[in-house]
Amino acid sequence: MAQSSPPPFDPSSPPFIEGFVPTPLHREGFRDKFLRKSRENPLVPIGCLSTAGALTYGLICFQKGNTRQSQLMMRARVLAQGFTIAAIMVGVVATAMKAQK
């Protein structure tokens, strides 16, 4: 009995995968994606801005010679970075929990 060869690959039509529903091609710009992600987890941009603010103010104080305030701002920067990382992790967990439902 002759074995039939598989059908040739047709690049004009995608292969059929059972259970897979392709989504329409949607190109999302940087601004739209940033706004969407900010709405999903608003604590991350807040943490990033507070980190940048503490760093900037700390560097200004260091340049002016106010070492005590500069040291406090560097500690605040570390706390703000920790807050940002925690916010990212909470967002990842929330997204994973939402995907399971």
C-alpha positions in Angstrom: 0.0 0.0 0.0 1.5 3.4 -1.0 1.8 5.9 1.8 0.4 9.4 0.9 2.6 12.3 1.3 1.5 15.2 3.5 -0.1 18.2 1.7 2.4 20.9 0.6 2.7 23.9 2.8 0.6 26.8 1.6 2.0 30.1 2.9 -1.2 32.0 1.8 -3.3 30.3 4.5 -2.2 29.8 8.1 -2.1 26.3 9.5 -5.1 25.1 11.6 -4.3 24.6 15.2 -7.2 23.1 17.3 -8.2 25.4 20.1 -6.3 28.4 18.8 -8.2 31.5 17.8 -6.0 34.1 16.2 -6.6 37.7 17.2 -6.8 40.4 14.6 -3.5 42.2 13.9 -3.6 45.4 16.0 -0.6 47.7 16.0 -0.5 49.6 19.3 1.6 52.7 19.4 3.9 53.6 22.3 1.6 56.2 23.7 -1.5 53.9 23.6 0.5 51.1 25.2 1.9 53.3 27.9 -1.6 54.7 28.8 -3.1 51.2 28.8 -0.3 49.8 31.1 -0.6 52.8 33.3 -4.3 52.3 33.7 -3.7 48.6 34.5 -1.2 49.3 37.2 -1.0 53.0 38.1 1.5 52.4 41.0 4.4 51.6 38.7 4.6 55.1 37.0 4.1 56.7 40.4 7.0 54.7 41.8 9.2 55.6 38.8 8.4 59.3 39.1 9.1 59.3 42.8 12.4 57.4 42.2 13.5 59.9 39.6 12.4 62.9 41.8 14.3 61.6 44.8 17.4 61.0 42.7 17.2 64.4 41.1 16.7 66.3 44.3 19.4 64.2 46.0 21.9 65.1 43.3 21.0 68.8 43.5 21.5 68.7 47.3 24.9 66.9 46.8 26.0 69.6 44.3 25.1 72.4 46.7 27.0 70.7 49.5 24.0 69.7 51.6 25.3 66.2 52.3 22.7 65.4 55.1 19.8 66.1 52.8 21.5 64.4 49.9 22.0 61.2 52.0 18.3 61.3 53.0 17.2 61.6 49.4 19.4 58.7 48.3 17.7 56.6 51.0 14.3 57.8 49.8 15.4 56.8 46.3 16.1 53.2 47.5 12.7 53.1 49.2 11.0 54.4 46.1 12.8 51.8 43.9 11.6 49.0 46.3 8.1 50.4 46.1 8.3 50.3 42.3 9.6 46.7 42.3 6.8 45.7 44.7 4.2 47.4 42.4 5.6 45.6 39.4 5.3 42.2 41.2 1.8 42.9 42.4 0.8 43.8 38.8 2.4 40.6 37.5 0.5 38.5 40.0 -2.8 40.3 39.4 -2.4 39.8 35.6 -1.7 36.1 36.1 -4.7 35.7 38.4 -6.9 37.5 35.9 -5.7 35.3 33.1 -6.6 32.1 35.1 -10.3 33.2 35.5 
